[in-house]
Amino acid sequence: MVVTTTVSDSDESIHSTFASRYVRNSLPKFKMPEQSIPKEAAYQIINDELMLDGNPRLNLASFVTTWMEPECDKLMMAAINKNYVDMDEYPVTTELQNRCVNMIAHLFNAPMGDKETAVGVGTVGSSEAIMLAGLAMKRKWQKRRQAEGKPYDKPNIVTGANVQVCWEKFARYFEVELKEVKLREGYYVMDPVKAVEMVDENTICVAAILGSTLTGEFEDVKLLNDLLTKKNRETGWDTPIHVDAASGGFIAPFLYPHLKWDFRLPLVKSINVSGHKYGLVYAGVGWVVWRDKEELPEELIFHINYLGSDQPTFTLNFSKGSSQIIAQYYQFIRLGFEGYKDIMENCMVNARMLCEGIVKTGRFNILSKEEGVPVVTFSLKDSSQYTVFDISEDLRRFGWIVPAYTMPPDAEHVAVLRVVVREDFSRGLAERLTTDIERVVKELDGKPPSRGTVKAAHVTAAVEGAGGEKRLKKSVEETEREITSHWKRLVDGKRKGAC
């Protein structure tokens, strides 16, 4: 089944100026050509179309790494034809993955000795890592309920409404009820108090986010651990915590070493992290590590021997490339703790500088926090003439891809722009972006309100008075709600956040 759709037009053939040196006939777009064409023509046709893609370095919507050193690029290209799952054929690659798992487990303070082996696995991203961690917790909960002679057909998981869409996928694909703690204006992460209140005997775990996609903010895992420990003691339950550290897992250990969010907290049983975000590797690689082997049920691990030897595997994907795993190991030994710390500190400095520049325009409120992932999330102070969606659209003229979106329930009326500061987002780029934002805003000041904004910004409430009907202007909050409601209809179908 083809899930994505293509943009069709009257011309269903591909025409290429350069390809005319090799072929005279146009190529069909949606059917395989009948005949072969020269390799130079195939390359040129595809290269021509790809020029219309955005520049990854200017894609400020994405947390994903867009630059690596040339030496690492060479290692990745040399391994591009290695299928990681052939462990017997590529034992060194397997060993590098195991080294990475152990390095990450130590980084997250797993309770293990220097000579102990960590429990974890490399994945194609945090989405797969979350699926695996969720399955492990679901299976452990089911086995416990079975042993107690209790029903085990209605598992649920408690999260904040700010979770990435992969959590919704896990819940839907594996038949787990998703219980979301709603957000509120000014508080855009999961409230630990409300989360623990939602926990019941069917809760397989509470998922905390270390680095919200919306604002980059860290959730209070320490408070969640303390509150949940108390509830477990009172109820006799054993509800654990999974930490989704996709964005913050490679930031907190270096910038906030005293922040307790990891395996130092007893109820944290598993953690996922994205190597292709602040792990500084191209997409896609993720990691999931467990507190110890007791947290990963043995029956979820498959053993295969048809590739040459007995090989244990716990993945959703079977075949996958080796390049990103090798690249992750390169970054670990190339940078070390000191190098990662320097890069993350630099990202935070650039994020603060960008934040200061945006504040100086006088047009925006900053919603992101100083402690967290280097993300700058900001909203317009006045949306009566134009919206953040207009600004996002106009910034594309300068090459910038800055996402605009509305917050999840119950803060849907808040619409924001968000900039993710990565390693390759320099101080110079930050200054240029600030200049371009200010330029766009000034241009929008001189234009009549957009059609969508006009309708939303000039809605009035009718009140009967002695002299007839009076028109009362709505409050700023009501106007913002109208505007974002209109824009949500225009962009219906888009998911919150960009990963």
Disulfide bonds with the S-S distance in Angstrom:
none
